[in-house]
């Protein structure tokens, strides 16, 4: 069985986003008074009292810059939460944010969408449902990476690649 790696936003990209996000705006730190924001730097939910920021991020554009792909109209940017200061990154293995329905969107090596799948966590346990969705996606040799996105807002949560692909 192939292992799939859930990837946070890299430290180098986070450093850039903390200076100016992908829309060219400066980061505005805020005190998270409620907690629960999905942090893309460490792939966990924020805790009350942490200092976080909501920044604009273009995940496919960043990936395309690494690989030479041209996603064309599929290039998009959207809001993501990050810690306002550098953090330690993910604390463990596995797939984060599995407690709700998610979309697994598949991309080709040229950055075009190949399709997507709703991960219905009600039908099975969260981690198992995600493993099945990744097995299905990567069974297609044309799939280079997948994005896991929130259903309710469409926001990017994290990228998944085959273990060993692209520095994983």
MDTraj code that builds the backbone (N, CA, C; nanometers):
import mdtraj as md
import numpy as np

residues = "UNK UNK UNK UNK UNK UNK UNK UNK UNK UNK UNK UNK UNK UNK UNK UNK UNK UNK UNK UNK UNK UNK UNK UNK UNK UNK UNK UNK UNK UNK UNK UNK UNK UNK UNK UNK UNK UNK UNK UNK UNK UNK UNK UNK UNK UNK UNK UNK UNK UNK UNK UNK UNK UNK UNK UNK UNK UNK UNK UNK UNK UNK UNK UNK UNK UNK UNK UNK UNK UNK UNK UNK UNK UNK UNK UNK UNK UNK UNK UNK UNK UNK UNK UNK UNK UNK UNK UNK UNK UNK UNK UNK UNK UNK UNK UNK UNK UNK UNK UNK UNK UNK UNK UNK UNK UNK UNK UNK UNK UNK UNK UNK UNK UNK UNK UNK UNK UNK UNK UNK UNK UNK UNK UNK UNK UNK UNK UNK UNK UNK UNK UNK UNK UNK UNK UNK UNK UNK UNK UNK UNK UNK UNK UNK UNK UNK UNK UNK UNK UNK UNK UNK UNK UNK UNK UNK UNK UNK UNK UNK UNK UNK UNK UNK UNK UNK UNK UNK".split()
xyz = np.array([
    [0.0841, -0.1178, 0.0000],
    [0.0000, 0.0000, 0.0000],
    [0.0892, 0.1250, 0.0000],
    [0.0568, 0.2202, -0.0845],
    [0.1307, 0.3452, -0.0914],
    [0.0880, 0.4359, 0.0225],
    [0.1827, 0.5097, 0.0748],
    [0.1525, 0.6047, 0.1802],
    [0.1437, 0.7435, 0.1188],
    [0.0482, 0.8197, 0.1654],
    [0.0275, 0.9546, 0.1155],
    [0.0586, 1.0541, 0.2256],
    [0.1247, 1.1612, 0.1874],
    [0.1731, 1.2592, 0.2831],
    [0.0882, 1.3858, 0.2781],
    [0.0310, 1.4219, 0.3912],
    [-0.0416, 1.5478, 0.4049],
    [0.0620, 1.6556, 0.4327],
    [0.0637, 1.7575, 0.3465],
    [0.1705, 1.8568, 0.3515],
    [0.1184, 1.9933, 0.3959],
    [0.1803, 2.0503, 0.4999],
    [0.1459, 2.1868, 0.5383],
    [0.2081, 2.2837, 0.4376],
    [0.1742, 2.4095, 0.4484],
    [0.2444, 2.5112, 0.3712],
    [0.3885, 2.5118, 0.4211],
    [0.4838, 2.5140, 0.3302],
    [0.6250, 2.5040, 0.3688],
    [0.6710, 2.6265, 0.4471],
    [0.7770, 2.6082, 0.5245],
    [0.8317, 2.7183, 0.6049],
    [0.8736, 2.8366, 0.5186],
    [0.9353, 2.8077, 0.4029],
    [0.9802, 2.9158, 0.3141],
    [0.8611, 2.9973, 0.2640],
    [0.7543, 2.9302, 0.2257],
    [0.6352, 2.9999, 0.1767],
    [0.5684, 3.0756, 0.2913],
    [0.5630, 3.0150, 0.4094],
    [0.5045, 3.0830, 0.5250],
    [0.5783, 3.2126, 0.5554],
    [0.7101, 3.2082, 0.5448],
    [0.7894, 3.3292, 0.5685],
    [0.7466, 3.4392, 0.4709],
    [0.7280, 3.4039, 0.3446],
    [0.6838, 3.5009, 0.2446],
    [0.5428, 3.5521, 0.2751],
    [0.4521, 3.4607, 0.3112],
    [0.3141, 3.4995, 0.3396],
    [0.3038, 3.5913, 0.4608],
    [0.3968, 3.5743, 0.5543],
    [0.3958, 3.6601, 0.6733],
    [0.4452, 3.8013, 0.6406],
    [0.5125, 3.8149, 0.5291],
    [0.5561, 3.9468, 0.4837],
    [0.4477, 4.0096, 0.3960],
    [0.4107, 3.9384, 0.2902],
    [0.3012, 3.9804, 0.2015],
    [0.2380, 3.8543, 0.1456],
    [0.1055, 3.8487, 0.1488],
    [0.0383, 3.7281, 0.1018],
    [0.0322, 3.7237, -0.0507],
    [-0.0287, 3.6219, -0.1061],
    [-0.0319, 3.6029, -0.2516],
    [-0.1213, 3.7038, -0.3233],
    [-0.1913, 3.7883, -0.2485],
    [-0.2659, 3.8991, -0.3068],
    [-0.1891, 4.0300, -0.2895],
    [-0.0687, 4.0216, -0.2298],
    [0.0157, 4.1385, -0.2122],
    [-0.0146, 4.2204, -0.0872],
    [-0.0987, 4.1680, 0.0007],
    [-0.1348, 4.2409, 0.1223],
    [-0.0437, 4.2005, 0.2387],
    [-0.0138, 4.2956, 0.3279],
    [0.0655, 4.2604, 0.4461],
    [-0.0186, 4.1776, 0.5429],
    [0.0489, 4.0899, 0.6161],
    [-0.0189, 4.0082, 0.7155],
    [-0.0671, 4.0962, 0.8311],
    [-0.1857, 4.0651, 0.8829],
    [-0.2419, 4.1359, 0.9981],
    [-0.2656, 4.0325, 1.1085],
    [-0.1769, 4.0278, 1.2074],
    [-0.1951, 3.9323, 1.3177],
    [-0.3170, 3.9686, 1.4027],
    [-0.3856, 3.8665, 1.4522],
    [-0.4993, 3.8867, 1.5421],
    [-0.4926, 3.7841, 1.6546],
    [-0.5443, 3.8214, 1.7677],
    [-0.5552, 3.7294, 1.8803],
    [-0.6792, 3.6442, 1.8579],
    [-0.6621, 3.5146, 1.8522],
    [-0.7757, 3.4243, 1.8306],
    [-0.8484, 3.4064, 1.9631],
    [-0.9617, 3.4704, 1.9755],
    [-1.0363, 3.4685, 2.1013],
    [-1.1228, 3.3447, 2.1178],
    [-1.1492, 3.2726, 2.0084],
    [-1.2373, 3.1561, 2.0153],
    [-1.1640, 3.0239, 1.9980],
    [-1.0622, 3.0218, 1.9132],
    [-0.9953, 2.8969, 1.8796],
    [-1.0725, 2.8227, 1.7726],
    [-1.0126, 2.7201, 1.7170],
    [-1.0799, 2.6347, 1.6202],
    [-1.0501, 2.6631, 1.4744],
    [-0.9675, 2.7633, 1.4446],
    [-0.9338, 2.7935, 1.3048],
    [-0.8392, 2.6856, 1.2510],
    [-0.8622, 2.6364, 1.1297],
    [-0.7737, 2.5346, 1.0728],
    [-0.6426, 2.5973, 1.0247],
    [-0.5353, 2.5727, 1.0975],
    [-0.4049, 2.6315, 1.0677],
    [-0.3320, 2.5484, 0.9623],
    [-0.2943, 2.6129, 0.8522],
    [-0.2282, 2.5411, 0.7430],
    [-0.0775, 2.5294, 0.7625],
    [-0.0237, 2.5942, 0.8652],
    [0.1196, 2.5853, 0.8947],
    [0.1523, 2.4599, 0.9752],
    [0.0633, 2.4207, 1.0621],
    [0.0899, 2.3055, 1.1487],
    [-0.0207, 2.2001, 1.1421],
    [-0.1175, 2.2209, 1.0551],
    [-0.2251, 2.1244, 1.0283],
    [-0.2989, 2.0795, 1.1544],
    [-0.3350, 2.1800, 1.2334],
    [-0.4195, 2.1558, 1.3510],
    [-0.5096, 2.2770, 1.3692],
    [-0.6045, 2.2647, 1.4581],
    [-0.6932, 2.3769, 1.4879],
    [-0.6256, 2.4692, 1.5900],
    [-0.6507, 2.5973, 1.5737],
    [-0.5938, 2.6950, 1.6665],
    [-0.6556, 2.6782, 1.8049],
    [-0.5817, 2.7257, 1.9027],
    [-0.6307, 2.7267, 2.0397],
    [-0.6606, 2.8704, 2.0789],
    [-0.7554, 2.8865, 2.1658],
    [-0.7919, 3.0197, 2.2156],
    [-0.6664, 3.0900, 2.2680],
    [-0.6496, 3.2161, 2.2291],
    [-0.5375, 3.2954, 2.2778],
    [-0.4152, 3.2945, 2.1875],
    [-0.4136, 3.2115, 2.0837],
    [-0.3004, 3.2117, 1.9913],
    [-0.3104, 3.3320, 1.8976],
    [-0.1953, 3.3768, 1.8507],
    [-0.1923, 3.4865, 1.7543],
    [-0.1824, 3.4245, 1.6151],
    [-0.2848, 3.4506, 1.5333],
    [-0.2940, 3.3916, 1.4000],
    [-0.3177, 3.5027, 1.2976],
    [-0.3199, 3.4639, 1.1720],
    [-0.3495, 3.5593, 1.0648],
    [-0.4254, 3.4865, 0.9550],
    [-0.5108, 3.5611, 0.8875],
    [-0.5813, 3.5109, 0.7703],
    [-0.5146, 3.5762, 0.6497],
    [-0.4537, 3.4926, 0.5644],
    [-0.3808, 3.5433, 0.4485],
    [-0.4340, 3.4788, 0.3215],
    [-0.4054, 3.5409, 0.2102],
    [-0.4441, 3.4869, 0.0804],
    [-0.3307, 3.3992, 0.0289],
    [-0.3672, 3.2787, -0.0154],
    [-0.2672, 3.1794, -0.0562],
    [-0.3101, 3.1176, -0.1881],
    [-0.2143, 3.0998, -0.2787],
    [-0.2392, 3.0392, -0.4095],
    [-0.1625, 2.9068, -0.4183],
    [-0.2199, 2.7974, -0.3663],
    [-0.1446, 2.6724, -0.3564],
    [-0.1020, 2.6145, -0.4908],
    [-0.1873, 2.6182, -0.5897],
    [-0.1504, 2.5605, -0.7194],
    [-0.0441, 2.6459, -0.7882],
    [-0.0542, 2.7761, -0.7732],
    [0.0468, 2.8660, -0.8301],
    [0.1835, 2.8377, -0.7681],
    [0.1867, 2.8182, -0.6373],
    [0.3131, 2.7884, -0.5679],
    [0.3702, 2.6553, -0.6156],
    [0.2853, 2.5535, -0.6282],
    [0.3291, 2.4226, -0.6765],
    [0.3789, 2.4331, -0.8200],
    [0.3084, 2.5077, -0.9038],
    [0.3469, 2.5240, -1.0438],
    [0.4825, 2.5920, -1.0559],
    [0.5111, 2.6862, -0.9674],
    [0.6416, 2.7532, -0.9703],
    [0.7545, 2.6543, -0.9424],
    [0.7290, 2.5531, -0.8583],
    [0.8289, 2.4491, -0.8281],
    [0.8483, 2.3538, -0.9450],
    [0.7392, 2.3234, -1.0152],
    [0.7409, 2.2149, -1.1141],
    [0.7460, 2.2605, -1.2587],
    [0.7202, 2.3877, -1.2833],
    [0.7161, 2.4368, -1.4209],
    [0.5819, 2.4175, -1.4887],
    [0.4827, 2.3729, -1.4136],
    [0.3478, 2.3541, -1.4692],
    [0.2844, 2.4902, -1.4977],
    [0.1828, 2.4900, -1.5814],
    [0.1080, 2.6120, -1.6114],
    [-0.0399, 2.5831, -1.5890],
    [-0.0905, 2.6101, -1.4690],
    [-0.2295, 2.5775, -1.4403],
    [-0.3314, 2.6664, -1.5113],
    [-0.2856, 2.7737, -1.5741],
    [-0.3778, 2.8603, -1.6475],
    [-0.4916, 2.9074, -1.5594],
    [-0.6119, 2.8909, -1.6084],
    [-0.7303, 2.9382, -1.5369],
    [-0.7570, 2.8622, -1.4071],
    [-0.6915, 2.7469, -1.3873],
    [-0.7106, 2.6712, -1.2631],
    [-0.6358, 2.7328, -1.1453],
    [-0.5487, 2.8294, -1.1746],
    [-0.4784, 2.9004, -1.0685],
    [-0.5809, 2.9804, -0.9894],
    [-0.5816, 2.9632, -0.8599],
    [-0.6747, 3.0372, -0.7752],
    [-0.6077, 3.0647, -0.6418],
    [-0.6554, 3.1645, -0.5747],
    [-0.6058, 3.1938, -0.4407],
    [-0.7241, 3.2113, -0.3486],
    [-0.6994, 3.1837, -0.2224],
    [-0.8063, 3.1960, -0.1248],
    [-0.7515, 3.2113, 0.0149],
    [-0.8406, 3.2288, 0.1109],
    [-0.8003, 3.2553, 0.2486],
    [-0.7546, 3.1287, 0.3215],
    [-0.6465, 3.1441, 0.3985],
    [-0.5991, 3.0370, 0.4866],
    [-0.5527, 3.0992, 0.6182],
    [-0.5717, 3.0262, 0.7252],
    [-0.5215, 3.0687, 0.8560],
    [-0.3825, 3.0119, 0.8776],
    [-0.2952, 3.0941, 0.9332],
    [-0.1605, 3.0509, 0.9713],
    [-0.1268, 3.1149, 1.1062],
    [-0.0274, 3.0588, 1.1747],
    [0.0257, 3.1291, 1.2917],
    [0.0964, 3.2554, 1.2436],
    [0.0836, 3.3624, 1.3185],
    [0.1472, 3.4888, 1.2806],
    [0.2991, 3.4824, 1.2975],
    [0.3459, 3.3951, 1.3821],
    [0.4895, 3.3726, 1.4024],
    [0.5205, 3.2278, 1.3655],
    [0.6464, 3.2005, 1.3398],
    [0.6868, 3.0645, 1.3039],
    [0.6457, 2.9668, 1.4142],
    [0.5966, 2.8522, 1.3702],
    [0.5576, 2.7485, 1.4658],
    [0.6378, 2.6216, 1.4352],
    [0.6153, 2.5192, 1.5119],
    [0.6915, 2.3956, 1.4964],
    [0.6439, 2.3045, 1.3847],
    [0.5384, 2.3427, 1.3132],
    [0.4857, 2.2567, 1.2080],
    [0.4004, 2.1461, 1.2664],
    [0.3587, 2.0511, 1.1832],
    [0.2733, 1.9420, 1.2301],
    [0.3411, 1.8584, 1.3391],
    [0.2627, 1.8185, 1.4372],
    [0.3156, 1.7417, 1.5490],
    [0.3210, 1.5927, 1.5197],
    [0.2457, 1.5463, 1.4208],
    [0.2422, 1.4031, 1.3967],
    [0.2121, 1.3687, 1.2533],
    [0.1892, 1.2419, 1.2317],
    [0.1556, 1.1901, 1.1002],
    [0.0044, 1.1855, 1.0851],
    [-0.0396, 1.1411, 0.9705],
    [-0.1818, 1.1239, 0.9484],
    [-0.2413, 1.2396, 0.8719],
    [-0.3723, 1.2345, 0.8583],
    [-0.4439, 1.3338, 0.7811],
    [-0.5237, 1.4229, 0.8753],
    [-0.5008, 1.5533, 0.8685],
    [-0.5711, 1.6449, 0.9580],
    [-0.7110, 1.6798, 0.9085],
    [-0.7866, 1.7385, 0.9962],
    [-0.9186, 1.7943, 0.9642],
    [-1.0111, 1.6896, 0.9015],
    [-1.0136, 1.5709, 0.9598],
    [-1.0926, 1.4617, 0.9030],
    [-1.2329, 1.4522, 0.9625],
    [-1.2695, 1.5416, 1.0502],
    [-1.3974, 1.5315, 1.1188],
    [-1.5167, 1.5890, 1.0447],
    [-1.4995, 1.6245, 0.9184],
    [-1.6095, 1.6827, 0.8415],
    [-1.5959, 1.6409, 0.6956],
    [-1.7036, 1.6566, 0.6213],
    [-1.6987, 1.6282, 0.4787],
    [-1.5932, 1.7167, 0.4123],
    [-1.5187, 1.6592, 0.3213],
    [-1.4153, 1.7317, 0.2490],
    [-1.4219, 1.6932, 0.1022],
    [-1.3620, 1.7774, 0.0196],
    [-1.3462, 1.7463, -0.1214],
    [-1.2001, 1.7156, -0.1467],
    [-1.1741, 1.6075, -0.2182],
    [-1.0393, 1.5731, -0.2620],
    [-1.0346, 1.6055, -0.4105],
    [-0.9626, 1.7112, -0.4449],
    [-0.9535, 1.7577, -0.5834],
    [-0.8214, 1.7111, -0.6433],
    [-0.8303, 1.6434, -0.7571],
    [-0.7125, 1.5848, -0.8236],
    [-0.6578, 1.6790, -0.9309],
    [-0.5245, 1.6864, -0.9397],
    [-0.4574, 1.7694, -1.0402],
    [-0.3557, 1.6875, -1.1180],
    [-0.3427, 1.7194, -1.2468],
    [-0.2426, 1.6570, -1.3338],
    [-0.1093, 1.7286, -1.3170],
    [-0.0042, 1.6734, -1.3780],
    [0.1294, 1.7329, -1.3711],
    [0.1358, 1.8696, -1.4380],
    [0.0413, 1.8994, -1.5260],
    [0.0402, 2.0320, -1.5878],
    [-0.0482, 2.1298, -1.5108],
    [-0.1046, 2.0862, -1.3981],
    [-0.1806, 2.1756, -1.3120],
    [-0.3279, 2.1865, -1.3435],
    [-0.3799, 2.0950, -1.4230],
    [-0.5224, 2.0993, -1.4575],
    [-0.6017, 2.0043, -1.3684],
    [-0.7251, 2.0424, -1.3379],
    [-0.8104, 1.9595, -1.2538],
    [-0.8533, 1.8352, -1.3314],
    [-0.8355, 1.7207, -1.2683],
    [-0.8764, 1.5932, -1.3280],
    [-1.0064, 1.5414, -1.2683],
    [-1.0551, 1.6057, -1.1675],
    [-1.1783, 1.5622, -1.1038],
    [-1.1690, 1.5804, -0.9542],
    [-1.2708, 1.5366, -0.8884],
    [-1.2745, 1.5495, -0.7441],
    [-1.3663, 1.4457, -0.6845],
    [-1.3627, 1.4378, -0.5549],
    [-1.4450, 1.3400, -0.4843],
    [-1.4827, 1.3966, -0.3493],
    [-1.6086, 1.3802, -0.3146],
    [-1.6536, 1.4155, -0.1813],
    [-1.6137, 1.3033, -0.0868],
    [-1.5495, 1.3380, 0.0228],
    [-1.5188, 1.2402, 0.1266],
    [-1.6284, 1.2534, 0.2311],
    [-1.7136, 1.1525, 0.2359],
    [-1.8284, 1.1495, 0.3255],
    [-1.7879, 1.0770, 0.4518],
    [-1.7525, 1.1526, 0.5548],
    [-1.7035, 1.0898, 0.6775],
    [-1.8130, 1.0179, 0.7546],
    [-1.9382, 1.0410, 0.7191],
    [-2.0474, 0.9715, 0.7870],
    [-2.0532, 0.8245, 0.7465],
    [-1.9984, 0.7925, 0.6277],
    [-2.0085, 0.6555, 0.5778],
    [-1.9023, 0.5625, 0.6356],
    [-1.7981, 0.6161, 0.6917],
    [-1.6893, 0.5367, 0.7493],
    [-1.6113, 0.6275, 0.8442],
    [-1.5098, 0.5754, 0.9083],
    [-1.4317, 0.6623, 0.9961],
    [-1.3499, 0.7593, 0.9123],
    [-1.3238, 0.8762, 0.9665],
    [-1.2565, 0.9831, 0.8941],
    [-1.1269, 0.9427, 0.8277],
    [-1.0322, 0.8892, 0.9036],
    [-0.9009, 0.8557, 0.8476],
    [-0.9138, 0.7502, 0.7383],
    [-0.9971, 0.6508, 0.7577],
    [-1.0168, 0.5464, 0.6573],
    [-1.0765, 0.6037, 0.5304],
    [-1.1727, 0.6927, 0.5434],
    [-1.2361, 0.7543, 0.4270],
    [-1.1339, 0.8334, 0.3459],
    [-1.0455, 0.9038, 0.4131],
    [-0.9431, 0.9813, 0.3423],
    [-0.8417, 0.8897, 0.2753],
    [-0.7978, 0.7856, 0.3443],
    [-0.7051, 0.6900, 0.2820],
    [-0.7659, 0.6302, 0.1561],
    [-0.8938, 0.5958, 0.1614],
    [-0.9616, 0.5408, 0.0434],
    [-0.9677, 0.6425, -0.0699],
    [-0.9963, 0.7682, -0.0370],
    [-1.0034, 0.8732, -0.1392],
    [-0.8667, 0.8954, -0.2036],
    [-0.7596, 0.8896, -0.1244],
    [-0.6260, 0.9095, -0.1802],
    [-0.5850, 0.7889, -0.2645],
    [-0.6169, 0.6679, -0.2199],
    [-0.5887, 0.5478, -0.3004],
    [-0.6577, 0.5588, -0.4357],
    [-0.7845, 0.5987, -0.4335],
    [-0.8613, 0.6134, -0.5566],
    [-0.7998, 0.7205, -0.6473],
    [-0.7661, 0.8344, -0.5907],
    [-0.7105, 0.9441, -0.6707],
    [-0.5776, 0.9041, -0.7338],
    [-0.4878, 0.8479, -0.6544],
    [-0.3541, 0.8174, -0.7045],
    [-0.3467, 0.6867, -0.7823],
    [-0.4582, 0.6131, -0.7908],
    [-0.4628, 0.4968, -0.8796],
    [-0.4547, 0.5421, -1.0251],
    [-0.4937, 0.6654, -1.0497],
    [-0.4830, 0.7250, -1.1824],
    [-0.3408, 0.7788, -1.1982],
    [-0.2613, 0.7237, -1.2887],
    [-0.1228, 0.7689, -1.3030],
    [-0.1096, 0.9137, -1.3487],
    [-0.2169, 0.9721, -1.3988],
    [-0.2134, 1.1125, -1.4413],
    [-0.2188, 1.2094, -1.3228],
    [-0.2581, 1.1596, -1.2058],
    [-0.2708, 1.2462, -1.0885],
    [-0.1333, 1.2711, -1.0277],
    [-0.0965, 1.3997, -1.0198],
    [0.0312, 1.4389, -0.9615],
    [0.0174, 1.4777, -0.8142],
    [-0.0936, 1.5385, -0.7793],
    [-0.1186, 1.5788, -0.6415],
    [-0.2682, 1.6003, -0.6229],
    [-0.3087, 1.6065, -0.4962],
    [-0.4476, 1.6384, -0.4655],
    [-0.4510, 1.7493, -0.3616],
    [-0.5574, 1.8255, -0.3662],
    [-0.5853, 1.9248, -0.2635],
    [-0.7055, 1.8775, -0.1845],
    [-0.6963, 1.8885, -0.0541],
    [-0.8102, 1.8628, 0.0327],
    [-0.8693, 1.9988, 0.0649],
    [-1.0010, 2.0102, 0.0423],
    [-1.0693, 2.1389, 0.0591],
    [-1.1934, 2.1226, 0.1450],
    [-1.2271, 2.2305, 0.2132],
    [-1.3494, 2.2343, 0.2926],
    [-1.4687, 2.2399, 0.1986],
    [-1.5712, 2.1637, 0.2266],
    [-1.6907, 2.1627, 0.1429],
    [-1.7684, 2.2930, 0.1572],
    [-1.7870, 2.3378, 0.2810],
    [-1.8748, 2.4519, 0.3050],
    [-1.8250, 2.5831, 0.2471],
    [-1.6924, 2.6023, 0.2390],
    [-1.6389, 2.7280, 0.1859],
    [-1.5476, 2.7065, 0.0651],
    [-1.5059, 2.5849, 0.0397],
    [-1.4167, 2.5564, -0.0720],
    [-1.2713, 2.5874, -0.0433],
    [-1.2408, 2.6264, 0.0798],
    [-1.1049, 2.6668, 0.1154],
    [-1.0062, 2.5501, 0.1084],
    [-0.8877, 2.5824, 0.0622],
    [-0.7758, 2.4880, 0.0616],
    [-0.7385, 2.4553, 0.2058],
    [-0.7251, 2.3261, 0.2361],
    [-0.6804, 2.2841, 0.3685],
    [-0.5372, 2.2339, 0.3665],
    [-0.5057, 2.1426, 0.2734],
    [-0.3691, 2.0937, 0.2601],
    [-0.3552, 2.0162, 0.1309],
    [-0.2308, 1.9924, 0.0950],
    [-0.1955, 1.9183, -0.0256],
    [-0.1520, 1.7787, 0.0144],
    [-0.1780, 1.6832, -0.0734],
    [-0.1336, 1.5454, -0.0512],
    [-0.0594, 1.4985, -0.1749],
    [0.0546, 1.4346, -0.1514],
    [0.1331, 1.3732, -0.2589],
    [0.1694, 1.2316, -0.2174],
    [0.2093, 1.1537, -0.3145],
    [0.2617, 1.0212, -0.2840],
    [0.3897, 1.0390, -0.2012],
    [0.4144, 0.9498, -0.1068],
    [0.5384, 0.9574, -0.0283],
    [0.6559, 0.9484, -0.1255],
    [0.7514, 1.0386, -0.1069],
    [0.8690, 1.0410, -0.1922],
    [0.8535, 1.1349, -0.3118],
    [0.7330, 1.1843, -0.3372],
    [0.7112, 1.2756, -0.4498],
    [0.7284, 1.4194, -0.4041],
    [0.8135, 1.4920, -0.4688],
    [0.8301, 1.6338, -0.4403],
    [0.8835, 1.6641, -0.3018],
    [0.9809, 1.5871, -0.2564],
    [1.0470, 1.6180, -0.1316],
    [0.9793, 1.5633, -0.0078],
    [0.8760, 1.4824, -0.0236],
    [0.8093, 1.4268, 0.0942],
    [0.8845, 1.3078, 0.1478],
])
top = md.Topology()
chain = top.add_chain()
for i, resn in enumerate(residues, 1):
    res = top.add_residue(resn, chain, resSeq=i)
    for name in ("N", "CA", "C"):
        top.add_atom(name, md.element.get_by_symbol(name[0]), res)
traj = md.Trajectory(xyz[None], top)
